[in-house]
Each structure stands twice: as structure tokens, then as C-alpha cells.
Amino acid sequence: WRMPSFCVASHVAALRPHDLSSRARIRPIARAPRNRDTRRRSAPAVKFGTAAAAGSRPSRVPDRRPRPSHDDLIRVDDEASDVRRLRGNCYGCGVALQTERADVSGYVDPDEYETKRVHKQLFGMMLCARCGDLSNGAMVNAVAGQGGARMSQGLITPSQLREQLTHIRDKKVLVVKVVDVTDFHGCFLNRVRDVVGANPILLVLTKCDLLPNGTDSARLKEWARREVETRRRLTLAGIECVSGRKGDGVENAVTAMFAERKGRDVYVIGSANVGKSTFIRAALKSMRELGNFGVPAKRLPTASAMPGTTLGIIPLRAFEGRGVLYDTPGVFLHHRMNSILAGEDIKRFRLGGSLVRYVPRPRCEDDASDRTDFAGLTLLWGPLIRVDVLLATPNAGLVFYGPKGMRVTVVETSKLPDPMLAQAAADRERDSRRAAMAERATTKGAGVDDADADADPDPGRRVRPEEDERLGKGAGGGLASSAASGAASAVEAVAEWRAESASSPAMTTPYSNSDFSDLSDFSGRESPASSEAEPVDGSSATGDGRFVFCERLVKELEVNSPEGSTGARGGVVDLSVSGMGGWIRVVRESRVGACEMTMRVWGPRGLEVFAREPMPTGL
């Protein structure tokens, strides 16, 4: 005998409490298994906002929206910033939204935010004001340390950006590692396995269109494979050469990505300003051209020349609902030139543009003919890099590959002040300032009274003009006195380089709003800043309070190539300037005789120069 259906319905309605919804289900009582060893253990509690929470998934009802847990990893220090982040993120940079300050990343109009909140469109539907400015060519910084910017309200630290990548090693994904081919050693993350774990890595070399014409992609891939697998012992799933701007090689990279993905999500990682977002935009366009019409065509990540454009992890439904393509924040490396310079100065120097090949001759402007070798000469690569050649054979030559905004000027080393003595004097003065500050801290406590207002709050600051003048005299005389004995053309060249260096972005604290003259004119004319005496009030000739740059020894190299040996295009070794997108190549002029050269490279504080095997590039 079975109870009729209407009786069952009335019986259930009678047992249901008054406050229980009519759509509620009557679930059976869950009983534990008899075997205590097979009893399901409860998962440990995970604190929201950690890497484990970022990589976890909901156990009951899956959320179809992009998970916003990555934005919670971007923390704001209470003592440095009080910007209150709201729910939602910017689809251009991935940062959490805020409506308090328009000059801080993630700002949106309060009325627009309220409208999107009511319609539940807070994730992936709004573009912050900073991304709008970056799309229009402005260089807006949002990361502390970029261009010397100190931690202030709304800035994000590089460690907070790196923390967002810690959960990748705990997931089974495909990692696409993007490397700028013009700065291979400077932007390559040597400890990438600490971030991605055992996941397969597909290496993508971007900005290949910036290399000189005639570069062979096959030889370039083989060179990169030797650098990665042989020297760094890193196993790769493949290597692809692409150009995100022109679209060359993107289709091959997409095909390799689909072949290695095998249903897994894809994370695109790399250093800051290597072209990750540009590559993703080009890859999505190639997917649409191949027939994948479900790929998003708008509301894509913002791509710009400013390092630190992407501030959060951006999910993109690029695999027809069967996986997610993630754009990640760039890892900041402070030894790169584009991390030392500010955004406006990067545009001024045209970093990231096409490379120009320049072959200097061993002669100064006042020389009637070429010298036998480069010994005793200094090559000034713009106002930032100085190369002193101490010893060279007639068979050793130099070739510069760099941006158009960096010209090369050849002068005699004896007509320039000795940077080694100036650096030693600056270090001694810095140590004395630190000792004085430590003594005051121990005697008077942590506070600083009015009498110490003139003390330098930053022990590692740049040297002021009056201090630089005193250091120049201690190093054997100033620039004017050292160059007075030389020819007029050499004096003008050195004076102009000094004027350019005095107003270059590497000499400001922080490096911002440079207003020096156009670097495309190195005609040897006397600069107004060099003809006038330096002010004594702590400001430079431009009157904007800049500090004078104190050069640091970046690299000292001895090249000794025996007779008959040669490298790519006659190259013996490359000196890659990190973050500048260029390198200096020591070449052998002929196969007869040995090629020997000893040089010193000077540059901004913190810059690194890598010696590597010559890259196989065209002429």
C-alpha cells in the first residue's frame, strides 16, 4: 500500500516550520562511515587573502564570475596610505577599485561605481582613470620604487605584486614566460621555478621586431636555448619568437600554447615592461582569426610603455569556456634602467623603440685621422653610460646597439674627472652622514629637532651640486679646469655631456619630470647650463632642485680572444645594459692578431651590466 501524492504533500507541509521557505529541500541525515580511518577529515581553515585562498575553489556553488581573491593580496600599508579599496577590479590593470583619490590607481567615479554595484557589474566591467591615461600615452606610476618613487599614499610595493604569483606553484597550469629579447639577461627570472614549481614553461621572446634587419629566428632560438637549458639548466616546453606590435610569430606561439596546454589554465608571467599584455592582446586577436569567436574582443588588459601597468591578476575566458588565460603583474627588478628612470624619462630616451647600430671610430672630434686603437678614450653613451677603455689592441673594435635617443660621443679619458676618486669621496661622506645620524639617534632618541632640519634624511641620496663641485676638486680639479688644456671641440663635447648629465633623470631624487634638452642634438655646442656657475642652494642650473648624479662602477671587463677565434658577426662578447634595450659588442676587426680590451662601464647607482655570448643579430 502506498500513500497518495496529495497526502504526502499535506504531511510535509504540516511538518515544515513557518520560517522555512517552500523551496527548501529535506536532506537526509549524513552518517559517518563505520570505519574511522576512512572518515572524511575536515579541511584546515584558510585565512582569506592568502595564497592558499587565492588558489582554492568553492566547494558548493561555483562562482561563474572572475574570482576577486587575487586583488585582496594587494595590501596597503596603514602608515603610508589610507586609500580604502572597494569590491571590484579594473579590467585594464586588475587593481582593486577605489573612489577617494583620482591620482591613485583604481579610481573610478563614485556614481559610476554605484551604478555598476547595483547591476552587479563590479568585476571586469570598469576601467580606472589611470588605465585611461596610460591608453592615451601618459606615463602614470603606481609602484613604489619605480623611478626612485618612495612609498606614498596609494602606491603598491613590488613585494605585494610578487605575492600574487605565489599560488601558481600549487596549481597544474601552463606557464608562458615572456622575455624581452633586447634585454634577455636583464629581465630573465633565473629563479622562476620558485614561482611556478614543476609546471611546464613555454618561453616567448617578444619585441623581435626591434632587432636589426636580417636576424635569423632559428639561430636566435638556438642561442636562447643554450642560454636557458645549458647555462641555467632550465627545461623548456618550447621557444617562440614573436612581435606583439606587428603580430609576427604570434600564430605559432598560440599553436604551441594550445598544444602544451592540455586543458589546463595558462599563466603569462615575466618581468615588468617586457610586453606581457601586448602579447596577450595579440594572442587573443590571433585566436579570433583562427575561428575561436568566444575570445573577448574588448575590455582587454591595458598595454603601455610604463613599467608596472598591470597591478593584479586579470582572468580572460580565452579557451571557449574550458580554461582561463591569466595576465599577471610584472616582477620588478630594480637593477634595470627602466626601473631607475621615471616614465617621462623613458619616453624621452625612447627606450623600447627600434635598435640603432652605431660603429664608433677611435678618434675624437679634433683628431685629423683615426687612432690605432681605443686605448685612452672614453665613449659617452648618452648622459647615462660611460665606457672607459683602459687597454685595447688595434684588432679590437666596438659596436653599440641601442635606442635612437642615446647617441655615442668619443672623448679623451684624461679630459674627464676621475669617477673613481669622486665615488670614493662620496662613499666616505655618506658613511660620515650615517655615523652622525646614528650618533644623534642614540643620544636624542628617534625624534629629530629643528636643529637637525638641515640633515639629510636619506643617507643614500645623490650628491648636491656644491658637493659635487667639491668632490671634483678633490679628484684633481673640476671639469672646466681639466678640459681647458684640450681642444675647443673636445671641451664643448665634454661640457655638453656634463650639462646633459646634470639634468638627466638618473640624477634626480625622485627621478621625475626631466626637462633636459633634446638628446638628438650632440653637435658640440656649449650648453647654457655648463657656461653658468652651479648654484649653491642645492638646485641645478635648471632651478628645479635636482641633485647631481654620482657615477658608479657597474662593470669591469677584460677581453682576451686569441688569434683565429670569432663569434657571431665577428663578435667576441656582448655587454648587455639591463633595462635599456641595448648592448655593447666587442668585435674583432680581422682574424689576424689577438683581440684584447680592458674597459670599465660606469652608470647610475643600482644598474647591472651582463657579459654574455654575442647574440646572433643582423647588421
N, C-alpha and C positions, 0 to 999 in steps of 0.2 A: 504494500500500500504506500502511495506517495502523496505528500501534501500538495494540494493545488497551488498554482503560482500566486494567486491573489492572496492566499493565506500566508505564504512566505513573505510577501511584500508587507502585509499588515503587521506580521510578527516582528520583522526587522525594524519597521517604523516605530513600533511600541518600545523596542529596546534602545533606540537611538536617543541620546541626550538632546536636550533642547538647543544647546550651543554647538552642536556638531553639524557641519554642512551636509546637505543632501548628497553631495558628490563624494563624500568621504568613503573610503574603502574599508571593509572589515578585513584586517590582515590576520593571518594565523599566528599563534604564539610561536616565536623562534625558540627551539630547544637545542641545547648544546649536544654535541655528539657524545656517545658513551666513552669513546677513547679520549682521554685527556690530552694525549700527545698530539692528536690531530685537531684539537680545538683551535679555532682561528684566534690569533692574538691581535689585540687592538694596535693600530699603527701609532707610533710615538707622535706626540704633539709637535707641530711645526709652527714656529713663530712666523706670522705673516710679514712679508717683506724681505725674507731671507732668500738665498739661492735655492734652497730646497723647495720653498713655497713657489718660487718662480717656475720650477720645472715640474711641479705636481699638477695633477688634473683632478677635477671634481669627481667624486665617487658616485653621485646620484644623477643629477640632471646636468648634462653637458651644456656649457655656455657657448653659443654659436658666435658670439661677438669676440673680437680680438682680446685676449686676456690682458688686463691692465696691470698685472702684478710686476712687470718689469719697471714701470715708472715709479713704483714705490721704493725701488732701490736707490733712486736719486734723492739723496738726503741733503738737507740744507742746514748748515751749522747755525746754532742759535746765536752764537756770539758774532757771527759775520753776516747773517742775513735773517730777515724776518718775513720773507715773502711766503705767503700761505698758498700752497699748491692745492688745486681743486681736483675733483674727479673728472677724468677725461684726458686726452692727449692730442697733440698736434700731429697730423698725418704727414707733415713735411719733415720734422726733426724728431718726433717721438717723445718730446718732453711733456711733462705734466702741465696742465693749463693753470693760469692764474689771471686775476682781474685787477691787481693792485697797481703794478708799475708797468708803464708802457715801454721802458727801456730795458726790461728784463725778459729773458726768453720765456716763451709760453704765454705771452699776454694776448688776450682776446677781449673784445668789447663786452662789458657786463650784460648788456641787453641781448647780444647775440648768444652769449653763453646760456642765459636763462631760457631763451627760445629753444636752443638745442637740448637743454636739460629736460624741458617739458616734453619734447618729442623723442627723448631717449636716443639722441644722436651725438653723444659726447666723445665717442671713440672713432677715430679715423674720418671725421667729418668736418673738422675745423682746422684752419691754418693760422698759426700765431703771427704776430706782427713782425717778429724777427725773420721768419722764413719769407715773408713778403718782401722785406728789404733785401734779403740775400738774393732773391729771384730777380730783383731789379738792379743787381750789380753792386749793392752796398756791402761793406765788409764789417759785420757786426760780430763782436766777440762775445762768447758766453761761457768760456772755460778759464778758470784761474790758472795763471802761469803762461798763457798764450801771449807772446809779445811782451813778457815781463809784467803782465797784469796781476795785481795782488788780489787776494781773496776779499771780495766786497759783496754787497747785497745782490743776491740773485745769481752769482757765478757758481759754476759747478766745478768741482775739483777733478783732476784726472783719475784719482783713485775711485771716485764714485762712478765714473764711466767704466773702468775696468771691472768693477764688481758685478756689473750686469752681464758679464760673459762667463762668470764662474760656473754657472749651471750647465754649460754646454758639454762638459766632460762627463756629466752624469746621464746624458741622453744619447740615443742612437740616431745620429744625423750625418749628413754630408756637409763638410766644411769646405767652402770656397775661399781660399786665401788669396787676397788681391795684393799685388806688389807693384809699385811704380817702377817701371823698367829703367827710367832715368835716374833713380835713386835706389838701386836694388839692395845694396848693403845697408844703407841708412834707414830704410823702412822695413827691412825684413825682421820679423819677430823670431829670434833664434829659439826662444823657449815657448814655442807655440803649443807643444804637447802638454804643457802645464795647464793650458786653457781648454784645449779640445779633447784631451785624453787620447784614446785609441781610435777615434773616428777617422775615416779616410779623408785625405786632403787633396783637393784639386787646386793646383797653382795656376793663377791667371795673371799674366803680365799685361798691365794696362799702359796706356799712353805710348804705344809703339809707333804711333804716327808722328811723335815728336823726334824720333831718331833720324839721323841723316839719311838721305835717299840712297837706295842700294843696299839697305840692311837685309840680310837673308834671315828669314824667320826660322828655318830649320837649324842653322848654325846658332842662332840666338837661343833656341830651345835646348840644344845640346850644351851650350855654355851654362845656362841656368840649371840644367840637370846636374852638371858636375859641381856647381857651387852648392847645391842643396843636398844631393844624395851622397856625394863623395866627401865634401868638407864638413857639412853639418850633420851627415848621417840621418837624414830625414826622408822617409819613404813617402812617395807621392803617388796619387792615383792617376795623374796626368798633368801636362803643362800645355797651356794655351796662350797665344799672343793675340791681344785684341786692341782695338781702339774704340773707346766708348763714344767719342765725339763723331767719328766718321763711320762707325759700325763695322770696321774691318775685323774679321775673325770672330765676331760675336756669335754667328750661327754655329760655328764649330764648337765654341765654348758651351753654348746651350745644348748641343747634341751630346757632348761629353758629360755635361751635368745630368741630363736625363739618363744616360747610360750608367752612371755611377750612383745615382740617387737610390734606385731600387725601392721606391715607395716611401723613403724617409724624407723628413724635413731638411731644408737647406739653410745653412747659416753663412752669410757673407761677412768675413772678418778681415781686418787689416789695420795698419797704422792710420793715423789721421791724414786726410788730404792725399790719399792715393788713388781716388776715383772709384770708391765702392758704390756710391749712389748713382754715379754716371753709368757704371757698368750695369747696375740693376735696371735702370731705365732703358738702356739699350737692349738688355736681355728680354725684358717684357715686350718691347717692340718687335724683336725677332720672333718671340713665341706667337704673337698675334699674326705675323706674316706667315708663320708655318701652319696656321689653322686653329690655334688654341684661342678661340674667341672669348673664353671666360676669363682671360687675363685682364686685370684692371688697366684702363687706358687713361684715367685721370685720378687725381688725388694721389700722386706718386711722391716718393721721397724727394726732398729738395737737394739739388746739386749745385755747388758753388765752389769758388776757389778759396774760401775761408776755411782754415783747419778747425775742426770741431763743429761742422754744420749739423751732423746727426748727434743727438743727445740721448736718445733712447732707442730701444729695440722696436722696429717697425715691422709688423707681420703683413704679408701680402699673399692673397689667395691666387697663386700662380700656376697651380697644377690641377686645375679642374676639380677642386674640392677634395683632392686626395693628398694634400700636403701643403705646407706653408713655406714661403721664401721669406727669410728674415734679413732685414738690413740692420746692422749693428753699429754702435758708436765706434769711432776710430780710437785706437790706443795711442795716447800721446807719448812721444819720445822727445825729451827736452834737448837732446843733442842735435836736433835737426835745425837747419837755418830757418825754415818756415815756422818753427815754433819759437824761435828767438825774435823774429820780426813780427811787427803788427800787421793787421790786414791791409791798411793803406800802403804800407811799405812793400808788401808782397806785390801789390798791383804796380807800384812804381818801378820795381825791379823786373817786372814781367816774369816772375817765377811761375813755372808751369806752362810756359809757352814753348814754341819750337826752338830746338837747339841750333846754335850757330857755331860753325867750326872756324877757329882762328889759329893761324900758324904765325907766331911772332918770330922776328929775326933778332939775332944777337947784336943789336945796335940801338943806341939812344937817338933822340931827335937831333942832337947836334953832331952826331958822327957822320962822316962822309961815306963810310962803307961799313960792311958787316965786320964784326969781330970774329975771332977764330972760334970762340965758344961763349957760353952763358956765364962763365965764372965771374963773380963780382958784380952781377946785375941783379936787380930786383924787378919782379913783374907784379904790378898792382892790378888785381882783378876787381875793378870797380872800387868802391870805398870800403869793402868788407874783407877781402882776401889779399894777403901779401905773401909772395913767394920769393925767398932769398936763396939764390944759387951760390953755394959756397965753393963747390968744385964741380967741374964738368970737362969732359973730353970733347974734341971737335966733332966726334961722331954722335954726340947726344943732342937731341932736339926736344922741343916741347910743342904740344898741340892742346888747345883749350876747346872744350865742348861746353857751352853754357848758354844761358838765356841772352836775348838781344840787349837787355838793359844793363849788361855787365861788360864793359869794354876793358881791354888789356893795354896797359901802359908800361913801357920798359924804361927804367931809370937806373942810375948807378947806386949801389948799396951805400957807398961812402957818403952820398949826399942826403941820406936819411938818418934820423936819430936811431940809436941802438935800442930796439924794443926790449932787449933782454935786461938792460940796466933799468929802464923805466918800469918794467914788470917787477923787478926785484925791489925797487923803491916803493912801488905801490903795495906790494905784499908786506913790506916792513911797516908802512904806515897803517895798513889795515890791521896788522897784528897789534900795533900800539893802540889803535882805537878800541879793539876788542878787549885788550887788557885794561884800558881805562874804564870802559863800560862795566866790566866785571868787578873792578875795584869799587866803583860807585854803587853797584848793586849790593855788594856785601856790606858797605858802610852805611848807606842811606836806605836800603831796602829796595823793594821793587819799584816804588814811585820815582818820578823824575820831576825835580822842581824847576822853577823858572830859570835858575842859573844854568841849567843844562839844556836850555832850549836850543842852543846852537850846536849841540852834539848831534852827531849823525845817528839817526835811529836804525839805519841799515848798515851793518859792518861790511857787507859785500857790495856796497854801492859803487857806481862808476866814479872816476876822478873828475873833480871840477876843473874848469879851465885854468884858474890860477894855480891849482895844484899840479896840473899837467905842465904848465909853463915852468914851474919849479923843478919838476922831475926831468923835463927836457934839458934844463941847465945842468942838473946833476949827471945826466947821461952824456955830457960832452957838448952842451950847447943846444939851443933851440933849432927849429927847422930853418929859420931865416939865416942864422949865423952859419949853419952847416952847409946851406945851399948857396951862400953868397959867393963862394970861391968857384963855383961851377959856371957853366954856360948859361945864357939867358933863357934858352928854350927849356933846359932841364929844370931851372929854377921855377919857371912858370908851370911846368908839368907837375912838379912836386907840390907847389903851392896850391894848385887846383885840386890835386888829390887830397891835400890836407884840408882844404875847405870843404870838399865833398865828404870827407871822413868826419869832420867836425859836426856836420849836420846830418849824418847818416842815421838810419833807425837803430843801428847797433849801439849807439851812444846815448840813447835816451832812457830814462827811467820813470815810468814805463815807456816802452818803445811805441809811440803812437803819434799820429798827426805830424808826420815828417813833411817839411816844407823846403827841402833842398832843391837845387836847380836840376834841370833835366840831365840825366846821366848819358843821354845820347850825344852830348857835345863835350868831347875831350880835345878841344882844339888847342889847348895850351895857353889860353888867355888867362890873365890874372883875375882871380875872384875877388869881389868886394870884401868878402869875409876874411880873406887872407891878407889884404892890404891894410886893414884896420887892426888896431891893438885889441887883444882879447879883454873883455870887461872883467872887472874884479868882483862883481856882485853875484857870481855863481851862475850867470847865464852866458850862453854862447853869443856869437855875433848876430844870430837871428833874433835874439831877445826873447826867446820862449822858454828859457830856463833849462835847456838841455845840458847834460853832463858830457864831458869829453870821453871818448872811448879809449880804454887802455887795452892794447892788443895782448893776446895770449898766444903762447906757442902751442899750436894744435898738433902738428906732425913734424917729425924729423926723419928723413928717409935717405938711405944710401942705396943707390942702384949700381950694380956691377954685373953687366952682361958680357960674357966672353965673346970672342970673335966668332961669327957664323951663326949665332943663335938669333932668333927673331920671333915676334909674337904676331897677333892679328894686325894686319896693315902696317907692319913694321913696329908695332907697339911692344914695349918691354913691360911696363907696369902702368896701371891707372890709379890716380889719386881721386877718389870719389868724395866730393864735398857733400856731406849729409844734409838733405833737405833743400838743396839749391837746385837740384835737377841738372847737374853738370859735373864734369870731372876734368882733371889734368892728366894728359898722357905723355909719358916719356917714350920717345921713339928713337929708333936707330936710323941715322941718315943713310948709312951704307953698311954692307956686310964686312967691309974691310976695317979692322981695328976694333978695339973693345969700346963698349958704351958704358961710361961711368958718370954718375952725377950724385952730388950730395946737396940736399935742399932742406930748407925749413919753411913750414907753412904757418902763417900767423892769421888769426881770425878772432871773431867775438868769443867772449867767455862762454864755455859750455859746448862749443861746436866740436864735432868729431869729423875726422877725415880718414877714410879707409883705403888701404892699399890692396889692390885686387889684380887678378888676371885681366888682361885687356879684353874688353867687350867687343865681340865681332860686329862692328857697325860699318856702314858705308862711308864713302868720302864726303 
